[in-house]
Structures are given as structure tokens and as C-alpha cells.
């Protein structure tokens, strides 16, 4: 089932003939949480996939969950930590604008970020 709602697990051949009602973009950060990285991204992605599955099963709304964006803005004190990736707000806005524009050009009018 995830192969129809999770872009990170699917292929073009499986989804090309399906109609999608909503694109969902999880957004996280690359920063350490306790001893782990990408916690924000993994949790946001997994919650989005669970919500997309539920939307399809209960309401017939077909969502595609996009791979998470891992560019967050770190607080002072985190930016100096190893492999803590900081993206300026302007960069994040540009990424979001490009993704939204791409989806809109493909006809995807409903987008959730």
C-alpha cells in the first residue's frame, strides 16, 4: 500500500496512471537529537505516511507523501555541533517555492507542507 502513497518507496510505473488529490511534503532538519540525526525528518515522514494511508482508507483521498526536506534552521548552540546542517530562511523559502511551483505545473493544486 505504501508504494502508492510514499514517493520514497514507489516508482513511476506504479503511480503514473493514478490520480492524486494532495501532495504532502514533510519538513525536518539535520541536527542531533540525543544521539541520532534526522529525527525530525523521519518522524515527519512517518506521520505523513500514516495520515496519507488513513485518508485513502477512510475518505478515498489519495495523497502522495514526498521525501522529506532536511534543511532546517538551527538555534544558536546547535550550529556548531558536528554535521548539524543549517539552511537560511531564504534558502528554505526558495526550496519550498520551487517544490510548490513544480507540483503546480504538474496540475497538483492541493499541497500540504
MMTF fields as JSON, N, C-alpha, C and O atoms, coordinates in Angstrom:
{
  "mmtfVersion": "1.0.0",
  "mmtfProducer": "UNKNOWN",
  "numBonds": 451,
  "numAtoms": 452,
  "numGroups": 113,
  "numChains": 1,
  "numModels": 1,
  "chainsPerModel": [1],
  "groupsPerChain": [113],
  "chainIdList": ["A"],
  "bondAtomList": [4, 2, 8, 6, 12, 10, 16, 14, 20, 18, 24, 22, 28, 26, 32, 30, 36, 34, 40, 38, 44, 42, 48, 46, 52, 50, 56, 54, 60, 58, 64, 62, 68, 66, 72, 70, 76, 74, 80, 78, 84, 82, 88, 86, 92, 90, 96, 94, 100, 98, 104, 102, 108, 106, 112, 110, 116, 114, 120, 118, 124, 122, 128, 126, 132, 130, 136, 134, 140, 138, 144, 142, 148, 146, 152, 150, 156, 154, 160, 158, 164, 162, 168, 166, 172, 170, 176, 174, 180, 178, 184, 182, 188, 186, 192, 190, 196, 194, 200, 198, 204, 202, 208, 206, 212, 210, 216, 214, 220, 218, 224, 222, 228, 226, 232, 230, 236, 234, 240, 238, 244, 242, 248, 246, 252, 250, 256, 254, 260, 258, 264, 262, 268, 266, 272, 270, 276, 274, 280, 278, 284, 282, 288, 286, 292, 290, 296, 294, 300, 298, 304, 302, 308, 306, 312, 310, 316, 314, 320, 318, 324, 322, 328, 326, 332, 330, 336, 334, 340, 338, 344, 342, 348, 346, 352, 350, 356, 354, 360, 358, 364, 362, 368, 366, 372, 370, 376, 374, 380, 378, 384, 382, 388, 386, 392, 390, 396, 394, 400, 398, 404, 402, 408, 406, 412, 410, 416, 414, 420, 418, 424, 422, 428, 426, 432, 430, 436, 434, 440, 438, 444, 442, 448, 446],
  "bondOrderList": [1, 1, 1, 1, 1, 1, 1, 1, 1, 1, 1, 1, 1, 1, 1, 1, 1, 1, 1, 1, 1, 1, 1, 1, 1, 1, 1, 1, 1, 1, 1, 1, 1, 1, 1, 1, 1, 1, 1, 1, 1, 1, 1, 1, 1, 1, 1, 1, 1, 1, 1, 1, 1, 1, 1, 1, 1, 1, 1, 1, 1, 1, 1, 1, 1, 1, 1, 1, 1, 1, 1, 1, 1, 1, 1, 1, 1, 1, 1, 1, 1, 1, 1, 1, 1, 1, 1, 1, 1, 1, 1, 1, 1, 1, 1, 1, 1, 1, 1, 1, 1, 1, 1, 1, 1, 1, 1, 1, 1, 1, 1, 1],
  "groupList": [{"groupName": "UNK", "atomNameList": ["N", "CA", "C", "O"], "elementList": ["N", "C", "C", "O"], "formalChargeList": [0, 0, 0, 0], "bondAtomList": [1, 0, 2, 1, 3, 2], "bondOrderList": [1, 1, 2], "singleLetterCode": "X", "chemCompType": "L-PEPTIDE LINKING"}],
  "groupTypeList": [0, 0, 0, 0, 0, 0, 0, 0, 0, 0, 0, 0, 0, 0, 0, 0, 0, 0, 0, 0, 0, 0, 0, 0, 0, 0, 0, 0, 0, 0, 0, 0, 0, 0, 0, 0, 0, 0, 0, 0, 0, 0, 0, 0, 0, 0, 0, 0, 0, 0, 0, 0, 0, 0, 0, 0, 0, 0, 0, 0, 0, 0, 0, 0, 0, 0, 0, 0, 0, 0, 0, 0, 0, 0, 0, 0, 0, 0, 0, 0, 0, 0, 0, 0, 0, 0, 0, 0, 0, 0, 0, 0, 0, 0, 0, 0, 0, 0, 0, 0, 0, 0, 0, 0, 0, 0, 0, 0, 0, 0, 0, 0, 0],
  "groupIdList": [1, 2, 3, 4, 5, 6, 7, 8, 9, 10, 11, 12, 13, 14, 15, 16, 17, 18, 19, 20, 21, 22, 23, 24, 25, 26, 27, 28, 29, 30, 31, 32, 33, 34, 35, 36, 37, 38, 39, 40, 41, 42, 43, 44, 45, 46, 47, 48, 49, 50, 51, 52, 53, 54, 55, 56, 57, 58, 59, 60, 61, 62, 63, 64, 65, 66, 67, 68, 69, 70, 71, 72, 73, 74, 75, 76, 77, 78, 79, 80, 81, 82, 83, 84, 85, 86, 87, 88, 89, 90, 91, 92, 93, 94, 95, 96, 97, 98, 99, 100, 101, 102, 103, 104, 105, 106, 107, 108, 109, 110, 111, 112, 113],
  "secStructList": [7, 4, 4, 4, 6, 5, 6, 6, 6, 7, 7, 2, 2, 2, 2, 6, 6, 7, 7, 7, 1, 3, 3, 3, 3, 3, 3, 7, 7, 5, 7, 7, 5, 6, 6, 5, 1, 1, 2, 2, 2, 2, 2, 2, 2, 2, 2, 2, 2, 2, 2, 2, 2, 2, 2, 2, 2, 2, 2, 7, 7, 7, 3, 3, 3, 3, 3, 3, 3, 7, 7, 5, 7, 7, 7, 6, 6, 6, 6, 6, 1, 6, 6, 7, 5, 5, 7, 7, 2, 2, 2, 2, 2, 2, 2, 2, 2, 2, 2, 2, 2, 2, 2, 2, 2, 6, 6, 7, 7, 7, 3, 3, 7],
  "xCoordList": [0.825, 0.0, 0.868, 0.543, 1.975, 2.819, 3.363, 3.683, 3.47, 4.055, 3.196, 3.679, 1.934, 1.08, 0.975, 0.413, 1.512, 1.377, 2.705, 2.74, 3.791, 5.093, 6.092, 6.542, 6.441, 7.334, 8.705, 9.385, 9.114, 10.416, 10.405, 11.464, 9.224, 9.123, 8.535, 8.392, 8.196, 7.479, 8.317, 9.471, 7.715, 8.353, 7.306, 6.102, 7.787, 6.919, 5.888, 4.726, 6.3, 5.387, 4.177, 3.105, 4.33, 3.231, 2.243, 1.053, 2.712, 1.848, 1.429, 0.564, 2.011, 1.774, 0.323, -0.091, -0.458, -1.85, -2.84, -4.051, -2.337, -3.216, -3.438, -2.57, -4.582, -4.901, -4.71, -5.22, -3.983, -3.712, -4.455, -4.536, -4.996, -5.748, -4.87, -5.199, -3.758, -2.957, -1.507, -1.235, -0.582, 0.839, 1.217, 0.858, 1.935, 2.328, 3.853, 4.525, 4.387, 5.834, 6.229, 6.013, 6.81, 7.333, 8.585, 9.345, 8.785, 9.929, 10.575, 9.895, 11.865, 12.579, 13.887, 14.019, 14.838, 16.143, 17.207, 16.932, 18.415, 19.552, 20.271, 21.069, 19.962, 20.535, 20.466, 19.626, 21.337, 21.317, 20.188, 19.981, 19.487, 18.503, 19.0, 18.984, 19.438, 20.078, 21.274, 22.232, 21.256, 22.398, 22.069, 22.833, 20.962, 20.509, 20.366, 20.092, 20.555, 20.32, 19.048, 18.575, 18.501, 17.338, 16.049, 15.09, 16.006, 14.8, 13.602, 12.532, 13.767, 12.672, 12.142, 10.931, 13.043, 12.652, 11.945, 10.912, 12.511, 11.936, 10.545, 9.616, 10.391, 9.086, 8.063, 6.933, 8.45, 7.527, 7.092, 5.918, 8.03, 7.718, 6.788, 5.787, 7.096, 6.274, 4.864, 3.902, 4.724, 3.394, 2.621, 1.426, 3.299, 2.643, 2.172, 1.069, 2.987, 2.597, 1.394, 0.453, 1.419, 0.273, -0.992, -2.06, -0.884, -2.042, -2.536, -3.743, -1.613, -1.998, -2.71, -3.696, -2.216, -2.859, -4.277, -5.216, -4.421, -5.734, -6.678, -7.855, -6.178, -7.011, -7.539, -8.695, -6.696, -7.122, -8.135, -9.159, -7.839, -8.708, -10.062, -11.083, -10.087, -11.333, -12.114, -13.339, -11.42, -12.097, -11.932, -12.565, -11.09, -10.84, -9.997, -9.978, -9.299, -8.422, -7.03, -6.404, -6.557, -5.247, -4.18, -4.204, -3.253, -2.145, -0.832, -0.674, 0.094, 1.457, 2.354, 2.414, 3.048, 3.995, 5.35, 5.901, 5.868, 7.158, 8.282, 8.046, 9.492, 10.626, 10.807, 10.607, 11.176, 11.282, 12.434, 13.485, 12.2, 13.261, 13.997, 13.375, 15.291, 16.085, 16.864, 17.905, 16.37, 17.06, 16.317, 15.358, 16.745, 16.135, 17.054, 18.179, 16.565, 17.361, 17.661, 16.753, 18.925, 19.344, 19.417, 19.705, 19.154, 19.274, 20.75, 21.577, 21.077, 22.451, 22.8, 21.996, 23.976, 24.388, 24.307, 25.03, 23.439, 23.363, 24.215, 24.746, 24.347, 25.049, 26.488, 27.063, 27.078, 28.469, 28.616, 29.734, 27.518, 27.584, 27.955, 27.557, 28.712, 29.121, 27.923, 26.971, 27.994, 27.015, 25.623, 24.644, 25.522, 24.26, 24.16, 24.901, 23.255, 23.183, 22.169, 20.994, 22.637, 21.786, 21.485, 22.384, 20.231, 19.844, 19.163, 18.268, 19.594, 18.991, 17.504, 17.08, 16.732, 15.305, 15.075, 14.133, 15.92, 15.802, 15.986, 15.3, 16.916, 17.146, 15.932, 15.486, 15.404, 14.227, 13.036, 12.297, 12.86, 11.764, 11.94, 10.971, 13.173, 13.443, 13.151, 12.565, 13.558, 13.287, 11.778, 11.272, 11.071, 9.62, 8.936, 8.037, 9.345, 8.759, 8.98, 8.066, 10.19, 10.485, 9.665, 9.154, 9.536, 8.755, 7.285, 6.658, 6.738, 5.326, 5.078, 4.057, 5.989, 5.841, 5.897, 5.128, 6.791, 6.895, 5.605, 5.088, 5.088, 3.848, 2.683, 1.854, 2.618, 1.53, 1.602, 0.57, 2.79, 2.952, 2.503, 2.135, 2.531, 2.082, 0.589, 0.049, -0.078, -1.505, -1.898, -3.085, -0.927, -1.22, -1.578, -0.698, -2.876, -3.353, -3.434, -3.414, -3.524, -3.601, -2.275, -1.844, -1.644, -0.331, -0.306, -0.812, 0.28, 0.389, 1.861, 2.526, 2.36, 3.771, 3.895, 5.007],
  "yCoordList": [-1.199, 0.0, 1.261, 2.228, 1.268, 2.46, 2.824, 3.985, 1.856, 2.143, 3.083, 3.635, 3.278, 4.202, 5.556, 6.493, 5.678, 6.93, 7.509, 8.626, 6.77, 7.207, 7.241, 6.197, 8.437, 8.578, 7.956, 7.562, 7.863, 7.268, 5.751, 5.124, 5.146, 3.691, 3.253, 2.054, 4.171, 3.795, 4.026, 4.449, 3.742, 4.018, 4.633, 4.529, 5.257, 5.957, 5.008, 5.38, 3.801, 2.846, 2.527, 2.226, 2.587, 2.259, 3.417, 3.179, 4.663, 5.805, 6.636, 7.503, 6.396, 7.289, 7.367, 8.395, 6.321, 6.331, 6.625, 6.603, 6.899, 7.208, 8.706, 9.495, 9.093, 10.5, 10.79, 10.062, 11.844, 12.215, 13.502, 14.432, 13.528, 14.674, 15.676, 16.86, 15.201, 16.028, 15.561, 14.361, 16.51, 16.221, 16.688, 17.794, 15.857, 16.167, 16.204, 15.248, 17.31, 17.47, 17.57, 18.605, 16.499, 16.583, 17.471, 17.499, 18.176, 19.08, 18.863, 18.9, 18.64, 18.42, 19.182, 20.233, 18.646, 19.288, 18.217, 17.11, 18.568, 17.695, 18.253, 19.186, 17.652, 18.082, 16.9, 16.014, 16.887, 15.769, 15.898, 16.952, 14.812, 14.675, 13.523, 12.366, 13.852, 12.858, 12.312, 13.052, 11.09, 10.516, 10.256, 9.577, 10.774, 10.453, 11.705, 12.791, 11.543, 12.61, 12.297, 11.161, 13.299, 13.196, 12.792, 12.398, 12.88, 12.512, 13.308, 12.739, 14.615, 15.458, 14.945, 14.855, 14.614, 14.17, 12.817, 12.622, 11.902, 10.555, 10.605, 9.989, 11.332, 11.42, 12.129, 11.662, 13.249, 13.976, 13.103, 13.096, 12.373, 11.49, 10.365, 10.106, 9.701, 8.572, 9.008, 8.3, 10.152, 10.67, 11.002, 10.722, 11.596, 11.93, 10.667, 10.648, 9.618, 8.363, 7.755, 7.295, 7.75, 7.227, 8.025, 7.441, 9.342, 10.186, 9.937, 9.887, 9.781, 9.522, 8.178, 8.055, 7.188, 5.869, 5.965, 5.411, 6.668, 6.827, 7.623, 7.28, 8.682, 9.487, 8.634, 8.775, 7.75, 6.887, 5.846, 5.623, 5.218, 4.155, 4.667, 4.023, 5.801, 6.267, 7.248, 7.316, 8.007, 9.064, 8.938, 9.673, 8.016, 7.883, 9.006, 9.216, 9.728, 10.827, 10.254, 9.728, 10.361, 9.805, 10.882, 11.889, 10.655, 11.583, 10.948, 9.728, 11.782, 11.323, 12.048, 13.277, 11.277, 11.839, 11.924, 10.918, 13.127, 13.358, 13.056, 13.027, 12.833, 12.651, 13.914, 15.023, 13.757, 14.928, 15.856, 15.417, 17.131, 18.123, 18.173, 18.258, 18.122, 18.036, 19.314, 19.277, 20.43, 21.703, 22.579, 23.259, 22.565, 23.393, 24.526, 24.643, 25.343, 26.439, 26.107, 25.895, 26.067, 25.688, 26.89, 28.01, 26.631, 27.64, 27.856, 26.973, 29.033, 29.223, 28.12, 27.772, 27.595, 26.497, 25.155, 24.222, 25.049, 23.816, 23.907, 22.899, 25.084, 25.25, 24.771, 24.392, 24.784, 24.374, 22.858, 22.343, 22.149, 20.696, 20.002, 20.456, 18.907, 18.202, 17.756, 17.163, 18.05, 17.626, 18.195, 17.647, 19.271, 19.982, 20.956, 21.938, 20.687, 21.45, 22.58, 22.347, 23.783, 24.972, 25.51, 25.628, 25.834, 26.492, 27.813, 27.865, 28.856, 30.169, 30.133, 29.326, 31.004, 31.071, 31.356, 30.832, 32.175, 32.479, 31.219, 31.029, 30.364, 29.1, 28.193, 27.591, 28.098, 27.259, 27.765, 26.975, 29.078, 29.655, 29.324, 28.996, 29.411, 29.099, 27.628, 27.308, 26.739, 25.311, 25.069, 24.384, 25.628, 25.456, 26.028, 25.397, 27.2, 27.826, 26.971, 26.797, 26.433, 25.594, 24.309, 23.887, 23.688, 22.451, 22.742, 22.03, 23.783, 24.135, 24.475, 24.076, 25.2, 25.564, 24.337, 24.23, 23.423, 22.189, 21.39, 20.93, 21.229, 20.462, 21.157, 20.502, 22.466, 23.211, 23.061, 22.905, 23.106, 22.946, 21.565, 21.385, 20.59, 19.233, 19.051, 17.964, 20.122, 20.058, 19.767, 19.633, 19.668, 19.376, 20.678, 21.462, 20.903, 22.155, 22.116, 23.164, 20.933, 20.823, 20.287, 19.186, 21.108, 20.766, 21.063, 22.093, 20.165, 20.339, 20.244, 19.252, 21.274, 21.305, 21.295, 21.317],
  "zCoordList": [0.0, 0.0, 0.0, -0.69, 0.769, 0.812, -0.552, -0.805, -1.425, -2.735, -3.571, -4.56, -3.197, -3.917, -3.226, -3.793, -1.997, -1.258, -0.785, -0.268, -0.955, -0.445, -1.581, -2.052, -2.023, -3.169, -2.92, -3.868, -1.66, -1.372, -1.511, -1.472, -1.671, -1.814, -3.145, -3.381, -4.007, -5.22, -6.469, -6.397, -7.599, -8.883, -9.812, -9.579, -10.838, -11.79, -12.393, -12.561, -12.716, -13.332, -12.47, -12.997, -11.171, -10.269, -10.115, -9.91, -10.21, -9.903, -11.113, -10.987, -12.257, -13.398, -13.846, -14.383, -13.646, -14.087, -12.964, -13.186, -11.761, -10.63, -10.53, -10.904, -10.035, -9.798, -8.315, -7.463, -8.011, -6.629, -6.281, -7.083, -5.06, -4.571, -3.829, -3.752, -3.287, -2.395, -2.397, -2.36, -2.441, -2.25, -0.849, -0.443, -0.115, 1.254, 1.323, 0.936, 1.817, 1.935, 3.406, 4.036, 3.959, 5.332, 5.344, 4.375, 6.427, 6.528, 7.884, 8.909, 7.899, 9.146, 9.163, 8.537, 9.879, 9.979, 10.154, 10.615, 9.778, 10.029, 11.247, 11.155, 12.388, 13.659, 14.62, 14.46, 15.604, 16.538, 17.567, 18.168, 17.741, 18.816, 19.671, 19.25, 20.863, 21.714, 20.939, 20.717, 20.533, 19.803, 18.338, 17.652, 17.849, 16.495, 15.645, 16.158, 14.34, 13.37, 12.596, 12.597, 11.943, 11.056, 11.757, 11.094, 13.068, 13.805, 13.302, 13.084, 13.116, 12.625, 11.291, 11.088, 10.4, 9.06, 9.102, 8.462, 9.854, 9.935, 10.551, 10.03, 11.656, 12.304, 11.418, 11.284, 10.815, 9.943, 8.77, 8.399, 8.194, 7.072, 7.501, 6.833, 8.591, 9.038, 9.419, 9.121, 10.066, 10.413, 9.135, 9.042, 8.155, 6.888, 6.166, 5.619, 6.158, 5.508, 6.232, 5.586, 7.552, 8.311, 8.001, 7.819, 7.938, 7.632, 6.21, 5.975, 5.257, 3.871, 3.75, 3.023, 4.452, 4.444, 4.998, 4.426, 6.107, 6.735, 5.831, 5.72, 5.181, 4.277, 3.126, 2.725, 2.596, 1.494, 1.968, 1.322, 3.097, 3.599, 4.078, 3.836, 4.745, 5.35, 4.484, 4.581, 3.639, 2.879, 1.368, 0.611, 0.93, -0.501, -1.071, -2.283, -0.208, -0.65, -0.88, 0.04, -2.105, -2.448, -2.321, -3.029, -1.414, -1.162, -1.608, -1.572, -2.023, -2.251, -1.265, -1.248, -0.446, 0.506, -0.187, -0.635, -0.265, -0.903, 0.087, 1.295, -0.406, 0.511, 1.36, 0.865, 2.613, 3.478, 3.084, 2.617, 3.286, 3.139, 4.475, 5.534, 4.414, 5.652, 5.933, 6.589, 5.447, 5.613, 6.61, 6.247, 7.836, 8.86, 9.264, 8.777, 10.146, 10.708, 12.159, 12.963, 12.479, 13.82, 14.745, 14.323, 15.997, 17.039, 17.368, 17.141, 17.902, 18.374, 19.38, 20.244, 19.252, 20.116, 19.404, 19.756, 18.413, 17.628, 16.373, 15.908, 15.832, 14.559, 14.621, 13.6, 15.816, 15.96, 16.134, 16.103, 16.313, 16.523, 15.219, 14.147, 15.291, 14.078, 13.233, 13.741, 11.959, 10.952, 11.17, 10.663, 11.906, 12.085, 10.91, 10.851, 9.985, 8.74, 8.89, 9.176, 8.696, 8.814, 7.422, 6.59, 7.172, 5.923, 6.267, 7.11, 5.616, 5.857, 5.49, 4.662, 6.106, 5.802, 4.325, 3.731, 3.736, 2.31, 1.467, 0.463, 1.883, 1.176, 1.31, 0.333, 2.518, 2.729, 1.911, 1.324, 1.877, 1.095, -0.384, -1.069, -0.874, -2.28, -2.58, -3.614, -1.683, -1.868, -1.898, -2.787, -0.933, -0.859, -2.096, -2.651, -2.527, -3.715, -4.949, -5.755, -5.107, -6.273, -6.257, -7.295, -5.096, -4.996, -5.296, -6.08, -4.674, -4.898, -6.364, -6.924, -6.985, -8.398, -9.295, -10.25, -9.0, -9.785, -9.714, -10.732, -8.493, -8.316, -9.01, -9.643, -8.896, -9.537, -11.056, -11.708, -11.621, -13.072, -13.533, -14.694, -12.628, -12.94, -12.69, -12.893, -12.246, -12.011, -10.573, -10.276, -9.675, -8.279, -7.573, -7.217, -7.373, -6.787, -5.269, -4.624, -4.693, -3.237, -2.727, -3.07, -1.895, -1.368, 0.122, 0.568, 0.88, 2.325, 2.697, 2.396, 3.348, 3.728, 5.222, 5.75]
}
